[in-house]
């Protein structure tokens, strides 16, 4: 067996954000502010900056993360012009949206994880995310497949930095040439490939057909069985 380990990104690769939670959030905030609510990337980055309060790393534990997102939702509400019971409303958003049914598994996720687990692959997750990485996968019932969880907030660097990839390799005791990586971000897949991984860009839209591009996780099985 050429490869000994396989690493997955989380969001957009193994899991996706549930539209119901996003719709609930938008409707709830709109009902409080009296105007339509949208959360674009630039607004999100401003909120992350405000919630960090100049501290980096932003969070190292689950409690740190909860407090961070409590501040995040507080600043979000203030930015929408909401002035009444802001702290209580921020708690409402936190309790409904943080690690509470906000993600679901793609249909093929469990089948693919079962395949690699049953064939003795070492398995890990590499994600630009927070300390709740393992906790969220426990909630979805798939943490049992993995023996390492590399979150950028804990490692101190995000993809495509070699730092986070090397941390994942060290955690599993393998080299990049012995490892497969898959990510729905092309830049991050390419970063892993430069490190020596056999790395795939997962394009679920099916629009990209370049080399090292797959459209479904099941194609990883096809690759290792060739």
Buried (B, 14 or more C-beta within 10 A) or exposed (E): EEBBBBBBBBBBBBBBEEEEBEEBBBEBBBEBBEEEBEEEEEBEEEBEEBBBEEEEBBBEEBEBBBBBBBBBBBBBBEEBEBEEEBEEBBBBBBEBBBBEEBBBBBEBBBEBBEBBBEEEBBBBBBBBBBBBBBBBBEBBEBBEBBEBBBBBBBBEBBBBBBBBBBBBBEBBEBEBEBBBBBBBBBEBBBBBBEBBBBBBBBBBEEEEEEEBBBBBBBBBBEBBEE
